[in-house]
Amino acid sequence: MRRSPLKAKVHITLKSGVLDPQGKAVEHALGGLGFKDIIDVRQGKYIELTLKTKDKAKAKSEVEKMCKTLLANTIVENFTVDLDE
């Protein structure tokens, strides 16, 4: 039976304590639209990758390397990687 390609779902968020001007702009805009129950907005990135490899350990390692090399600024951002078939 042929297995489906692996999909990596990467969530990138700013570390706590790092100023988030985009999040503040969204928070302000939502308040202006009448959404008053919001305390804070933090904005991040979501990236989905389809991988050739079927090896989950290899895939996770490679995607983490991609994040550290290009996709995330690890000085101010955290990332998580989830794999799905």
Jmol script that loads the backbone (N, CA, C; Angstrom):
load data "model"
ATOM      1  N   MET A   1       0.833  -1.176   0.000  1.00  0.00           N
ATOM      2  CA  MET A   1       0.000   0.000   0.000  1.00  0.00           C
ATOM      3  C   MET A   1       0.884   1.248   0.000  1.00  0.00           C
ATOM      4  N   ARG A   2       0.551   2.186  -0.853  1.00  0.00           N
ATOM      5  CA  ARG A   2       1.346   3.410  -0.985  1.00  0.00           C
ATOM      6  C   ARG A   2       0.925   4.426   0.073  1.00  0.00           C
ATOM      7  N   ARG A   3       1.872   4.966   0.779  1.00  0.00           N
ATOM      8  CA  ARG A   3       1.586   5.952   1.823  1.00  0.00           C
ATOM      9  C   ARG A   3       1.541   7.345   1.231  1.00  0.00           C
ATOM     10  N   SER A   4       0.701   8.179   1.810  1.00  0.00           N
ATOM     11  CA  SER A   4       0.593   9.579   1.388  1.00  0.00           C
ATOM     12  C   SER A   4       1.838  10.337   1.805  1.00  0.00           C
ATOM     13  N   PRO A   5       2.125  11.449   1.105  1.00  0.00           N
ATOM     14  CA  PRO A   5       3.255  12.267   1.533  1.00  0.00           C
ATOM     15  C   PRO A   5       2.999  12.841   2.914  1.00  0.00           C
ATOM     16  N   LEU A   6       4.056  13.145   3.610  1.00  0.00           N
ATOM     17  CA  LEU A   6       3.927  13.776   4.924  1.00  0.00           C
ATOM     18  C   LEU A   6       3.691  15.267   4.756  1.00  0.00           C
ATOM     19  N   LYS A   7       2.852  15.816   5.608  1.00  0.00           N
ATOM     20  CA  LYS A   7       2.642  17.258   5.652  1.00  0.00           C
ATOM     21  C   LYS A   7       3.176  17.752   6.978  1.00  0.00           C
ATOM     22  N   ALA A   8       3.980  18.792   6.902  1.00  0.00           N
ATOM     23  CA  ALA A   8       4.487  19.443   8.107  1.00  0.00           C
ATOM     24  C   ALA A   8       3.724  20.746   8.292  1.00  0.00           C
ATOM     25  N   LYS A   9       3.195  20.924   9.483  1.00  0.00           N
ATOM     26  CA  LYS A   9       2.486  22.154   9.832  1.00  0.00           C
ATOM     27  C   LYS A   9       3.341  22.893  10.846  1.00  0.00           C
ATOM     28  N   VAL A  10       3.771  24.091  10.464  1.00  0.00           N
ATOM     29  CA  VAL A  10       4.685  24.872  11.288  1.00  0.00           C
ATOM     30  C   VAL A  10       3.951  26.110  11.801  1.00  0.00           C
ATOM     31  N   HIS A  11       3.944  26.266  13.109  1.00  0.00           N
ATOM     32  CA  HIS A  11       3.368  27.450  13.747  1.00  0.00           C
ATOM     33  C   HIS A  11       4.517  28.261  14.330  1.00  0.00           C
ATOM     34  N   ILE A  12       4.582  29.528  13.938  1.00  0.00           N
ATOM     35  CA  ILE A  12       5.649  30.411  14.402  1.00  0.00           C
ATOM     36  C   ILE A  12       5.008  31.569  15.154  1.00  0.00           C
ATOM     37  N   THR A  13       5.443  31.780  16.388  1.00  0.00           N
ATOM     38  CA  THR A  13       4.899  32.855  17.209  1.00  0.00           C
ATOM     39  C   THR A  13       6.033  33.643  17.844  1.00  0.00           C
ATOM     40  N   LEU A  14       5.738  34.894  18.146  1.00  0.00           N
ATOM     41  CA  LEU A  14       6.730  35.709  18.841  1.00  0.00           C
ATOM     42  C   LEU A  14       6.890  35.207  20.268  1.00  0.00           C
ATOM     43  N   LYS A  15       8.097  35.256  20.780  1.00  0.00           N
ATOM     44  CA  LYS A  15       8.347  34.893  22.167  1.00  0.00           C
ATOM     45  C   LYS A  15       7.636  35.902  23.066  1.00  0.00           C
ATOM     46  N   SER A  16       7.236  35.429  24.250  1.00  0.00           N
ATOM     47  CA  SER A  16       6.578  36.340  25.179  1.00  0.00           C
ATOM     48  C   SER A  16       7.558  37.450  25.544  1.00  0.00           C
ATOM     49  N   GLY A  17       7.042  38.646  25.702  1.00  0.00           N
ATOM     50  CA  GLY A  17       7.879  39.793  26.016  1.00  0.00           C
ATOM     51  C   GLY A  17       8.363  40.554  24.793  1.00  0.00           C
ATOM     52  N   VAL A  18       8.221  39.968  23.600  1.00  0.00           N
ATOM     53  CA  VAL A  18       8.621  40.638  22.368  1.00  0.00           C
ATOM     54  C   VAL A  18       7.440  41.473  21.880  1.00  0.00           C
ATOM     55  N   LEU A  19       7.672  42.747  21.607  1.00  0.00           N
ATOM     56  CA  LEU A  19       6.639  43.647  21.124  1.00  0.00           C
ATOM     57  C   LEU A  19       6.044  43.128  19.826  1.00  0.00           C
ATOM     58  N   ASP A  20       4.703  43.163  19.724  1.00  0.00           N
ATOM     59  CA  ASP A  20       3.995  42.671  18.543  1.00  0.00           C
ATOM     60  C   ASP A  20       3.131  43.795  17.965  1.00  0.00           C
ATOM     61  N   PRO A  21       3.723  44.689  17.150  1.00  0.00           N
ATOM     62  CA  PRO A  21       2.952  45.809  16.610  1.00  0.00           C
ATOM     63  C   PRO A  21       1.785  45.368  15.719  1.00  0.00           C
ATOM     64  N   GLN A  22       1.930  44.287  14.964  1.00  0.00           N
ATOM     65  CA  GLN A  22       0.821  43.791  14.146  1.00  0.00           C
ATOM     66  C   GLN A  22      -0.319  43.310  15.030  1.00  0.00           C
ATOM     67  N   GLY A  23       0.012  42.604  16.084  1.00  0.00           N
ATOM     68  CA  GLY A  23      -1.003  42.135  17.021  1.00  0.00           C
ATOM     69  C   GLY A  23      -1.749  43.301  17.653  1.00  0.00           C
ATOM     70  N   LYS A  24      -1.010  44.348  18.033  1.00  0.00           N
ATOM     71  CA  LYS A  24      -1.640  45.543  18.619  1.00  0.00           C
ATOM     72  C   LYS A  24      -2.553  46.226  17.614  1.00  0.00           C
ATOM     73  N   ALA A  25      -2.139  46.287  16.342  1.00  0.00           N
ATOM     74  CA  ALA A  25      -2.980  46.899  15.310  1.00  0.00           C
ATOM     75  C   ALA A  25      -4.271  46.106  15.120  1.00  0.00           C
ATOM     76  N   VAL A  26      -4.182  44.779  15.124  1.00  0.00           N
ATOM     77  CA  VAL A  26      -5.365  43.931  15.000  1.00  0.00           C
ATOM     78  C   VAL A  26      -6.264  44.107  16.220  1.00  0.00           C
ATOM     79  N   GLU A  27      -5.655  44.131  17.399  1.00  0.00           N
ATOM     80  CA  GLU A  27      -6.417  44.336  18.645  1.00  0.00           C
ATOM     81  C   GLU A  27      -7.195  45.655  18.584  1.00  0.00           C
ATOM     82  N   HIS A  28      -6.534  46.718  18.158  1.00  0.00           N
ATOM     83  CA  HIS A  28      -7.168  48.036  18.054  1.00  0.00           C
ATOM     84  C   HIS A  28      -8.303  48.014  17.023  1.00  0.00           C
ATOM     85  N   ALA A  29      -8.057  47.401  15.866  1.00  0.00           N
ATOM     86  CA  ALA A  29      -9.071  47.336  14.815  1.00  0.00           C
ATOM     87  C   ALA A  29     -10.296  46.544  15.271  1.00  0.00           C
ATOM     88  N   LEU A  30     -10.072  45.425  15.942  1.00  0.00           N
ATOM     89  CA  LEU A  30     -11.190  44.632  16.439  1.00  0.00           C
ATOM     90  C   LEU A  30     -12.001  45.409  17.472  1.00  0.00           C
ATOM     91  N   GLY A  31     -11.301  46.140  18.345  1.00  0.00           N
ATOM     92  CA  GLY A  31     -11.991  46.991  19.326  1.00  0.00           C
ATOM     93  C   GLY A  31     -12.850  48.031  18.631  1.00  0.00           C
ATOM     94  N   GLY A  32     -12.315  48.619  17.558  1.00  0.00           N
ATOM     95  CA  GLY A  32     -13.059  49.612  16.786  1.00  0.00           C
ATOM     96  C   GLY A  32     -14.276  49.042  16.091  1.00  0.00           C
ATOM     97  N   LEU A  33     -14.258  47.734  15.840  1.00  0.00           N
ATOM     98  CA  LEU A  33     -15.394  47.063  15.203  1.00  0.00           C
ATOM     99  C   LEU A  33     -16.416  46.558  16.228  1.00  0.00           C
ATOM    100  N   GLY A  34     -16.170  46.852  17.489  1.00  0.00           N
ATOM    101  CA  GLY A  34     -17.137  46.487  18.525  1.00  0.00           C
ATOM    102  C   GLY A  34     -16.810  45.238  19.310  1.00  0.00           C
ATOM    103  N   PHE A  35     -15.687  44.598  19.036  1.00  0.00           N
ATOM    104  CA  PHE A  35     -15.286  43.409  19.792  1.00  0.00           C
ATOM    105  C   PHE A  35     -14.522  43.869  21.031  1.00  0.00           C
ATOM    106  N   LYS A  36     -15.231  43.988  22.146  1.00  0.00           N
ATOM    107  CA  LYS A  36     -14.676  44.628  23.345  1.00  0.00           C
ATOM    108  C   LYS A  36     -14.074  43.658  24.357  1.00  0.00           C
ATOM    109  N   ASP A  37     -14.244  42.354  24.183  1.00  0.00           N
ATOM    110  CA  ASP A  37     -13.776  41.387  25.176  1.00  0.00           C
ATOM    111  C   ASP A  37     -12.341  40.926  24.952  1.00  0.00           C
ATOM    112  N   ILE A  38     -11.631  41.553  24.036  1.00  0.00           N
ATOM    113  CA  ILE A  38     -10.259  41.142  23.728  1.00  0.00           C
ATOM    114  C   ILE A  38      -9.288  41.832  24.683  1.00  0.00           C
ATOM    115  N   ILE A  39      -8.434  41.047  25.295  1.00  0.00           N
ATOM    116  CA  ILE A  39      -7.414  41.580  26.194  1.00  0.00           C
ATOM    117  C   ILE A  39      -6.102  41.789  25.451  1.00  0.00           C
ATOM    118  N   ASP A  40      -5.739  40.841  24.574  1.00  0.00           N
ATOM    119  CA  ASP A  40      -4.450  40.916  23.887  1.00  0.00           C
ATOM    120  C   ASP A  40      -4.530  40.108  22.592  1.00  0.00           C
ATOM    121  N   VAL A  41      -3.792  40.546  21.585  1.00  0.00           N
ATOM    122  CA  VAL A  41      -3.687  39.807  20.323  1.00  0.00           C
ATOM    123  C   VAL A  41      -2.207  39.619  20.024  1.00  0.00           C
ATOM    124  N   ARG A  42      -1.828  38.391  19.733  1.00  0.00           N
ATOM    125  CA  ARG A  42      -0.473  38.067  19.303  1.00  0.00           C
ATOM    126  C   ARG A  42      -0.605  37.436  17.931  1.00  0.00           C
ATOM    127  N   GLN A  43       0.110  37.947  16.965  1.00  0.00           N
ATOM    128  CA  GLN A  43       0.024  37.438  15.605  1.00  0.00           C
ATOM    129  C   GLN A  43       1.241  36.575  15.308  1.00  0.00           C
ATOM    130  N   GLY A  44       1.035  35.546  14.505  1.00  0.00           N
ATOM    131  CA  GLY A  44       2.130  34.662  14.135  1.00  0.00           C
ATOM    132  C   GLY A  44       2.034  34.259  12.678  1.00  0.00           C
ATOM    133  N   LYS A  45       2.752  33.181  12.339  1.00  0.00           N
ATOM    134  CA  LYS A  45       2.763  32.669  10.971  1.00  0.00           C
ATOM    135  C   LYS A  45       2.420  31.185  11.000  1.00  0.00           C
ATOM    136  N   TYR A  46       1.797  30.732   9.931  1.00  0.00           N
ATOM    137  CA  TYR A  46       1.500  29.317   9.750  1.00  0.00           C
ATOM    138  C   TYR A  46       2.031  28.926   8.380  1.00  0.00           C
ATOM    139  N   ILE A  47       2.836  27.875   8.339  1.00  0.00           N
ATOM    140  CA  ILE A  47       3.421  27.400   7.087  1.00  0.00           C
ATOM    141  C   ILE A  47       3.143  25.908   6.980  1.00  0.00           C
ATOM    142  N   GLU A  48       2.684  25.472   5.808  1.00  0.00           N
ATOM    143  CA  GLU A  48       2.427  24.055   5.580  1.00  0.00           C
ATOM    144  C   GLU A  48       3.345  23.576   4.466  1.00  0.00           C
ATOM    145  N   LEU A  49       4.069  22.498   4.728  1.00  0.00           N
ATOM    146  CA  LEU A  49       5.014  21.925   3.777  1.00  0.00           C
ATOM    147  C   LEU A  49       4.612  20.487   3.463  1.00  0.00           C
ATOM    148  N   THR A  50       4.662  20.105   2.200  1.00  0.00           N
ATOM    149  CA  THR A  50       4.456  18.712   1.805  1.00  0.00           C
ATOM    150  C   THR A  50       5.828  18.134   1.473  1.00  0.00           C
ATOM    151  N   LEU A  51       6.134  17.018   2.107  1.00  0.00           N
ATOM    152  CA  LEU A  51       7.480  16.442   2.016  1.00  0.00           C
ATOM    153  C   LEU A  51       7.489  15.120   1.258  1.00  0.00           C
ATOM    154  N   LYS A  52       8.580  14.852   0.559  1.00  0.00           N
ATOM    155  CA  LYS A  52       8.735  13.593  -0.181  1.00  0.00           C
ATOM    156  C   LYS A  52       8.982  12.418   0.755  1.00  0.00           C
ATOM    157  N   THR A  53       9.730  12.638   1.807  1.00  0.00           N
ATOM    158  CA  THR A  53      10.122  11.532   2.678  1.00  0.00           C
ATOM    159  C   THR A  53       8.928  10.955   3.421  1.00  0.00           C
ATOM    160  N   LYS A  54       8.986   9.683   3.723  1.00  0.00           N
ATOM    161  CA  LYS A  54       7.961   9.004   4.523  1.00  0.00           C
ATOM    162  C   LYS A  54       8.447   8.792   5.963  1.00  0.00           C
ATOM    163  N   ASP A  55       9.719   9.099   6.199  1.00  0.00           N
ATOM    164  CA  ASP A  55      10.353   8.905   7.499  1.00  0.00           C
ATOM    165  C   ASP A  55      10.039  10.110   8.395  1.00  0.00           C
ATOM    166  N   LYS A  56       9.168   9.886   9.405  1.00  0.00           N
ATOM    167  CA  LYS A  56       8.725  10.996  10.258  1.00  0.00           C
ATOM    168  C   LYS A  56       9.880  11.645  11.026  1.00  0.00           C
ATOM    169  N   ALA A  57      10.792  10.847  11.538  1.00  0.00           N
ATOM    170  CA  ALA A  57      11.914  11.402  12.301  1.00  0.00           C
ATOM    171  C   ALA A  57      12.784  12.290  11.414  1.00  0.00           C
ATOM    172  N   LYS A  58      13.066  11.814  10.208  1.00  0.00           N
ATOM    173  CA  LYS A  58      13.865  12.590   9.265  1.00  0.00           C
ATOM    174  C   LYS A  58      13.120  13.868   8.875  1.00  0.00           C
ATOM    175  N   ALA A  59      11.826  13.732   8.606  1.00  0.00           N
ATOM    176  CA  ALA A  59      11.026  14.891   8.205  1.00  0.00           C
ATOM    177  C   ALA A  59      11.037  15.954   9.295  1.00  0.00           C
ATOM    178  N   LYS A  60      10.792  15.550  10.532  1.00  0.00           N
ATOM    179  CA  LYS A  60      10.748  16.518  11.633  1.00  0.00           C
ATOM    180  C   LYS A  60      12.101  17.208  11.794  1.00  0.00           C
ATOM    181  N   SER A  61      13.171  16.437  11.718  1.00  0.00           N
ATOM    182  CA  SER A  61      14.506  16.999  11.829  1.00  0.00           C
ATOM    183  C   SER A  61      14.788  18.019  10.723  1.00  0.00           C
ATOM    184  N   GLU A  62      14.401  17.665   9.495  1.00  0.00           N
ATOM    185  CA  GLU A  62      14.624  18.566   8.357  1.00  0.00           C
ATOM    186  C   GLU A  62      13.803  19.849   8.480  1.00  0.00           C
ATOM    187  N   VAL A  63      12.548  19.734   8.883  1.00  0.00           N
ATOM    188  CA  VAL A  63      11.694  20.917   9.014  1.00  0.00           C
ATOM    189  C   VAL A  63      12.199  21.808  10.150  1.00  0.00           C
ATOM    190  N   GLU A  64      12.631  21.211  11.246  1.00  0.00           N
ATOM    191  CA  GLU A  64      13.206  22.014  12.334  1.00  0.00           C
ATOM    192  C   GLU A  64      14.447  22.767  11.851  1.00  0.00           C
ATOM    193  N   LYS A  65      15.267  22.108  11.035  1.00  0.00           N
ATOM    194  CA  LYS A  65      16.444  22.756  10.466  1.00  0.00           C
ATOM    195  C   LYS A  65      16.026  23.911   9.551  1.00  0.00           C
ATOM    196  N   MET A  66      14.961  23.709   8.747  1.00  0.00           N
ATOM    197  CA  MET A  66      14.438  24.782   7.888  1.00  0.00           C
ATOM    198  C   MET A  66      13.994  25.979   8.724  1.00  0.00           C
ATOM    199  N   CYS A  67      13.327  25.691   9.833  1.00  0.00           N
ATOM    200  CA  CYS A  67      12.858  26.766  10.711  1.00  0.00           C
ATOM    201  C   CYS A  67      14.030  27.547  11.288  1.00  0.00           C
ATOM    202  N   LYS A  68      15.032  26.841  11.771  1.00  0.00           N
ATOM    203  CA  LYS A  68      16.188  27.503  12.376  1.00  0.00           C
ATOM    204  C   LYS A  68      17.021  28.264  11.351  1.00  0.00           C
ATOM    205  N   THR A  69      16.989  27.799  10.090  1.00  0.00           N
ATOM    206  CA  THR A  69      17.802  28.403   9.036  1.00  0.00           C
ATOM    207  C   THR A  69      17.108  29.556   8.333  1.00  0.00           C
ATOM    208  N   LEU A  70      15.789  29.436   8.087  1.00  0.00           N
ATOM    209  CA  LEU A  70      15.099  30.419   7.254  1.00  0.00           C
ATOM    210  C   LEU A  70      13.721  30.836   7.751  1.00  0.00           C
ATOM    211  N   LEU A  71      12.900  29.882   8.147  1.00  0.00           N
ATOM    212  CA  LEU A  71      11.481  30.171   8.363  1.00  0.00           C
ATOM    213  C   LEU A  71      11.188  30.984   9.622  1.00  0.00           C
ATOM    214  N   ALA A  72      11.981  30.816  10.668  1.00  0.00           N
ATOM    215  CA  ALA A  72      11.745  31.526  11.931  1.00  0.00           C
ATOM    216  C   ALA A  72      12.999  32.281  12.351  1.00  0.00           C
ATOM    217  N   ASN A  73      12.790  33.421  12.964  1.00  0.00           N
ATOM    218  CA  ASN A  73      13.886  34.160  13.580  1.00  0.00           C
ATOM    219  C   ASN A  73      13.937  33.714  15.038  1.00  0.00           C
ATOM    220  N   THR A  74      14.787  32.748  15.332  1.00  0.00           N
ATOM    221  CA  THR A  74      14.781  32.115  16.652  1.00  0.00           C
ATOM    222  C   THR A  74      15.223  33.030  17.782  1.00  0.00           C
ATOM    223  N   ILE A  75      15.696  34.214  17.468  1.00  0.00           N
ATOM    224  CA  ILE A  75      16.025  35.180  18.518  1.00  0.00           C
ATOM    225  C   ILE A  75      14.741  35.718  19.144  1.00  0.00           C
ATOM    226  N   VAL A  76      13.716  35.957  18.326  1.00  0.00           N
ATOM    227  CA  VAL A  76      12.469  36.547  18.826  1.00  0.00           C
ATOM    228  C   VAL A  76      11.245  35.659  18.613  1.00  0.00           C
ATOM    229  N   GLU A  77      11.406  34.514  17.924  1.00  0.00           N
ATOM    230  CA  GLU A  77      10.258  33.661  17.625  1.00  0.00           C
ATOM    231  C   GLU A  77      10.462  32.236  18.110  1.00  0.00           C
ATOM    232  N   ASN A  78       9.354  31.620  18.505  1.00  0.00           N
ATOM    233  CA  ASN A  78       9.301  30.192  18.800  1.00  0.00           C
ATOM    234  C   ASN A  78       8.601  29.503  17.635  1.00  0.00           C
ATOM    235  N   PHE A  79       8.841  28.206  17.479  1.00  0.00           N
ATOM    236  CA  PHE A  79       8.122  27.460  16.452  1.00  0.00           C
ATOM    237  C   PHE A  79       7.791  26.067  16.960  1.00  0.00           C
ATOM    238  N   THR A  80       6.709  25.510  16.405  1.00  0.00           N
ATOM    239  CA  THR A  80       6.360  24.114  16.652  1.00  0.00           C
ATOM    240  C   THR A  80       6.130  23.454  15.295  1.00  0.00           C
ATOM    241  N   VAL A  81       6.436  22.153  15.240  1.00  0.00           N
ATOM    242  CA  VAL A  81       6.273  21.390  14.009  1.00  0.00           C
ATOM    243  C   VAL A  81       5.384  20.182  14.322  1.00  0.00           C
ATOM    244  N   ASP A  82       4.308  20.038  13.547  1.00  0.00           N
ATOM    245  CA  ASP A  82       3.439  18.861  13.636  1.00  0.00           C
ATOM    246  C   ASP A  82       3.443  18.175  12.288  1.00  0.00           C
ATOM    247  N   LEU A  83       3.485  16.838  12.300  1.00  0.00           N
ATOM    248  CA  LEU A  83       3.484  16.056  11.065  1.00  0.00           C
ATOM    249  C   LEU A  83       2.194  15.282  10.931  1.00  0.00           C
ATOM    250  N   ASP A  84       1.613  15.301   9.721  1.00  0.00           N
ATOM    251  CA  ASP A  84       0.413  14.527   9.382  1.00  0.00           C
ATOM    252  C   ASP A  84       0.684  13.774   8.094  1.00  0.00           C
ATOM    253  N   GLU A  85       0.026  12.636   7.945  1.00  0.00           N
ATOM    254  CA  GLU A  85       0.116  11.907   6.674  1.00  0.00           C
ATOM    255  C   GLU A  85      -1.031  12.322   5.786  1.00  0.00           C
TER     256      GLU A  85
END
end "model"
wireframe off; spacefill off
backbone 0.3
color backbone group
